[in-house]
Amino acid sequence: MSFQAGPSVFKDQGKLSFDYLPDKMIHREAQTQRLFSLLRPIIEAGASSNAFLYGAVGTGKTHTAKRFCLDFKKHAGEKDRAVDWNLVNCRQRMGDDAVLLRLLQHFDPHFPERGFSIAEKLESLRKHLEKHKLHFIVILDEVDALLKKSGADLIYSFARIAEEATAAKGNISMILISQRPNALEYMDAAALSTFRRTNVVEFPRYDRKELEDIVRTRVSLALHPGTVGEDLIELIADIASEFGDARYSIELLEKAGMLADEEHAEEVAAEHIRGAKAHVHPIDVEERLGLLDAPKKLVLLSIARKSRKKAYITMGDAENAYAVVCEEYHAKPRAHTQFWKYVKELDALGLVDTKLSGKGEVGKTTLISLPEIPAKVLADNLERSLKRR
């Protein structure tokens, strides 16, 4: 089969990638300045400083933190202060051990995955900082996944390193990121003491006008002039403004461009954007589900099916649905303890929420809800994924 590349509406589709980091974060100037105010002591005194960033999906938390650290590192260098940084996504790197390994491999890409305890890894990290006389900013993205799985031990250990460090020997600071404003509640008092209320930076949802500006900028970077009209920029912003989600608006733009290319159209039309809306969901469903193995997908499917008409279901409801799902997919059901463990892991990944029942329930039982993804969308995606096995 021969492949023919015809003309495209894109001049640089990579500028619409989630990995693309803009030179400037539009409408996040206030948050960037706030971050600088919080972390300024790093440059002025070599002192450890921490920040907690929170906001919904697509509000620019991660990209703002990365852009800030790149610019801050350059600014620090001009002031003769050695600063470096690294970001770890705590959903993709589950647990203290995995997070530490990622940080150590920033300094030594060949650092072995096995054979070192957490205490030994912490000591190795401290030695790297001392060797390079470096102030290291650790960005822990989706930190609630780490706190739910492992508690706050690692964050407390970083705080201890900071307490014992001097500017001459290197130091460590933290930027924690979460969708949930209450994520720090999972910390104990010792770890929480390093994050005062004044260290918080809120990322509100973007409004329609802000989304227009973001889409307009990406159009100029990624698409050929004249391929996307101003009315279509407004249409994308209108659709995405329901969620205030910049990532969703950029995905709509990219998918619309791809649909235009499939039709060999010379420009993007309103119908392409409507088609894109049917394909793109404002939450990265497939990306999240890609982290799951088949046993966890079966558990999540049972929860999704049972949650279609209820805000909360009990652990018992979920287990009953799970038995039916396992029979349907010819899988052996796991025992209660393992099932409970899977639910807690899905909670750490942010795919479900769990809480103990309050008034109106007999005794204490675990209640399960779906925090973001609609039950039908989740079930449909899981069913497609399980059929491909």
Residue pairs with C-beta under 8 A, 6 or more apart in sequence:
6 261
6 264
7 264
7 266
8 224
8 257
8 261
9 223
9 224
9 227
9 228
9 257
9 260
9 261
9 265
9 266
9 267
9 268
10 222
10 223
10 224
10 257
10 261
11 222
11 223
11 224
12 221
12 222
13 222
13 254
13 257
14 20
14 222
15 218
15 221
15 222
16 218
16 222
16 250
16 251
16 253
16 254
16 257
18 247
21 63
21 66
21 67
21 70
22 63
22 67
22 217
23 67
24 67
25 31
25 32
25 60
25 63
25 64
25 67
26 210
26 213
26 214
26 217
27 60
27 206
27 210
27 213
27 214
28 60
28 64
28 203
31 53
31 60
31 64
31 201
31 202
31 203
32 64
32 67
32 68
34 201
35 51
35 53
35 64
35 65
35 68
35 72
35 175
35 201
36 68
36 72
38 49
38 50
38 51
38 199
38 201
39 49
39 51
39 72
39 137
39 173
40 49
41 47
41 48
41 49
42 48
42 49
42 72
42 76
42 81
42 83
42 135
42 137
42 171
42 173
43 75
43 76
43 79
43 81
43 83
45 167
46 81
46 135
46 166
46 167
46 168
46 171
47 167
47 171
48 159
48 162
48 163
48 165
48 171
48 172
48 173
49 173
50 173
50 174
50 175
50 176
50 194
50 195
50 199
51 174
51 175
51 176
51 199
51 200
51 201
52 175
52 176
52 177
52 178
52 183
52 184
52 195
52 199
52 200
52 201
53 61
53 64
53 65
53 175
53 176
53 177
53 178
53 201
53 203
54 61
54 177
54 178
54 179
54 180
54 181
54 183
54 200
54 201
54 202
54 203
55 61
55 179
55 202
55 203
55 204
55 205
56 179
56 203
56 205
56 243
56 244
56 245
57 179
57 243
57 245
57 247
57 282
57 283
57 284
57 372
58 206
58 243
58 244
58 245
58 246
58 247
58 248
58 249
58 282
59 203
59 204
59 205
59 206
59 244
59 245
59 246
60 203
60 206
60 246
61 141
61 177
61 203
62 87
62 139
62 141
62 177
64 203
65 87
65 139
65 141
65 175
65 177
66 87
66 139
69 85
69 137
69 139
69 175
70 85
72 83
72 85
72 137
73 83
73 84
73 85
76 82
76 83
76 135
77 83
81 135
82 132
82 133
82 134
82 135
83 134
83 135
83 136
83 137
84 106
84 132
84 134
84 135
84 136
84 137
85 136
85 137
85 138
85 139
86 102
86 103
86 106
86 136
86 137
86 138
86 139
87 139
87 141
88 99
88 102
88 103
88 138
88 139
88 140
88 141
89 141
89 142
90 99
90 140
90 141
90 142
90 143
90 144
90 145
90 146
91 142
91 145
91 291
91 348
91 349
91 350
92 291
93 99
93 101
93 102
94 145
94 146
94 149
94 345
94 348
95 146
95 149
95 150
96 118
96 146
96 150
96 153
96 154
97 118
97 121
99 140
99 146
99 154
100 118
100 121
100 122
100 125
100 154
101 111
101 113
101 121
103 125
103 138
104 111
104 121
104 124
104 125
104 128
105 111
107 125
107 128
108 128
111 124
116 124
118 154
122 157
122 161
125 161
126 161
126 170
128 134
128 136
128 170
129 135
129 136
129 161
129 165
129 169
129 170
129 171
129 172
130 169
130 170
131 170
132 170
133 168
133 169
133 170
134 170
135 167
135 170
135 171
135 172
135 173
136 170
136 171
136 172
136 173
137 172
137 173
137 174
137 175
138 158
138 172
138 173
138 174
138 175
139 174
139 175
139 177
140 146
140 155
140 174
140 175
140 176
140 177
141 177
142 177
142 178
142 179
142 350
143 176
143 177
143 178
143 183
144 178
144 179
144 180
144 183
144 186
144 348
144 350
145 348
145 349
145 350
146 154
147 155
147 183
147 186
147 187
148 186
148 344
148 347
148 348
149 345
149 348
151 186
151 188
152 186
152 187
152 188
152 190
152 191
152 192
153 191
155 174
155 176
155 187
155 191
155 194
156 188
156 190
156 191
156 194
158 172
158 174
159 174
159 191
159 194
161 171
161 172
162 171
162 172
162 173
162 194
165 171
165 172
174 194
176 183
176 184
176 195
179 350
181 202
184 192
184 195
187 195
204 244
205 243
205 244
205 245
206 214
206 240
206 241
206 244
206 245
206 246
207 241
207 244
208 237
208 238
208 241
209 237
211 236
211 237
211 240
211 241
211 244
211 246
211 249
212 233
212 234
212 237
214 246
214 249
214 250
215 233
215 236
215 237
215 240
215 249
215 250
215 253
216 233
218 250
218 253
219 228
219 233
219 253
222 253
222 254
222 257
223 253
223 257
223 268
226 267
227 257
227 260
227 266
227 267
227 268
228 253
228 257
228 267
228 268
229 267
229 268
231 270
232 256
232 268
232 269
232 270
232 273
235 270
235 273
236 249
236 252
236 253
236 256
236 273
237 249
239 249
239 252
239 273
239 277
240 246
240 248
240 249
240 252
240 282
243 282
245 282
247 284
248 280
248 282
251 276
251 280
252 273
252 276
252 277
252 280
253 276
255 275
255 276
255 279
255 280
256 268
256 272
256 273
256 275
256 276
257 268
257 272
259 272
259 275
259 276
260 267
260 268
260 269
260 272
263 272
265 272
281 373
281 377
283 372
283 373
285 373
285 377
285 378
285 381
286 381
288 349
288 350
288 351
288 373
289 297
289 300
289 381
289 382
289 385
291 349
292 300
292 346
292 349
294 331
294 386
294 389
295 331
295 334
295 342
296 342
296 345
296 346
297 382
297 385
297 386
298 322
298 325
298 326
298 329
298 331
298 386
299 318
299 322
299 339
299 342
299 343
299 346
300 346
300 351
300 352
300 378
300 382
301 325
301 378
301 379
301 382
301 383
301 386
302 318
302 319
302 321
302 322
302 324
302 325
303 313
303 318
303 321
303 343
303 346
303 352
303 368
303 370
304 370
304 375
304 376
304 378
304 379
304 382
305 321
305 325
305 375
305 379
306 313
306 317
306 318
306 320
306 321
307 313
307 368
307 369
307 370
307 375
308 375
308 376
308 379
310 317
311 369
312 367
312 368
312 369
313 367
313 368
313 369
314 357
314 365
314 366
314 367
314 368
315 340
315 343
315 365
315 366
315 368
316 365
317 368
318 339
318 343
318 368
319 336
319 339
322 333
322 339
323 333
325 331
326 332
326 333
329 386
333 339
334 342
340 366
343 352
343 354
343 366
343 368
344 354
346 352
347 353
347 354
350 371
350 372
351 370
351 373
351 378
352 368
352 369
352 370
352 371
353 368
353 369
353 370
353 371
354 366
354 367
354 368
355 366
355 367
356 364
356 365
356 366
356 367
357 363
357 364
357 365
357 366
357 367
361 367
370 378
